[in-house]
């Protein structure tokens, strides 16, 4: 592959990395962060960094396991390694696209390549996304009420920022619920979009195109109805999601301890990170660049001394963002070599079709 083709194929990845690196570099240079980081590096407590790495591995694993619980409800023989790969691919493309919008479509694409029907893959990803958003909002709400006096006292504009984060996440949850529950309205929207594209000459044979989408969405709704009948699927998925969110939110505490600090509550830091995750989720830039760093600085400025805040942001972004991209790229490369498997519907799926 020539250099020109490499840049053409990977321009989004390279642009995203350049943007985020530029923001981090700006912070380091303008705040004397490089000198501060040099002093911290000589006193780092590496056992806490090992725990940090373990937390990230746990977060990646929980993403795949929560997806696997849902997939096995539809396909009893869906391999675990496929779920782990698809989960990591979702995290990779979520980090590389604005609003994290690329993760779910790429998960559906890879599940299709691995042998799954597109409609069923879409249902699995939609349910997984819905459970994650609901658990994320619930987790943040619990933390808001648990640590409300502290954040009201220490974080400026806390109420406004928290309300914006909660509202945007709740709007997303309602939109996914509407899409998953209202088949008739979804079919009308699809037909309207296809007819519009046909009128502006971007879609040929609109009836054939509509029928293709209709058939895929029929599989989607069959799958969502099946999962709607299994309470335990949601329980297990929610538990894995709670573990995933906790692994993400404990990372700043491990950074704090690795910098040789102590005394502040890990629960308060978990709460602060849950707010950072919720608020930065809808920043319209790949990896929430700028928004993620700014919200981390806002919520964690009281835990780190002035000269260590920017190095903390640097380590946090390297760990939670760049490591995800690096590991995700390797996993995507491996996943591209997985052969499609022959899948059989689960007994529950067969019974529902016969009913």
Secondary structure, DSSP 8 states (H G I E B T S, - for coil): --HHHHHHHTHHHHHHHHHHHHHHHHHHHHTTHHHHHHHHHTT--HHHHHHHHHHHHHHHHHHHHHHHHHHHHHBTT--HHHHHHHHHHHHHHHHHSGGGTHHHHHHHHHHHHTT--HHHHHHHHHHHHHHHHHHHHHHHHHHHHHSHHHHHHHSTTHHHHHHHHHHHHHHHHHHHHHHHH-HHHHHHHHHHHHHHHHHTTS-SSHHHHHHHHHHHHHHHHHHHHHHHT-HHHHHHHHHHHHHHHHHHHTHHHHHHHHTT---S-HHHHHHHHHHHHHHHTT-SSGGGTTHHHHHHHHHHTTTS-TTTHHHHHHHHHIIIIIHHHHHHHHHHHHHTT-------B-HHHHHHHH-
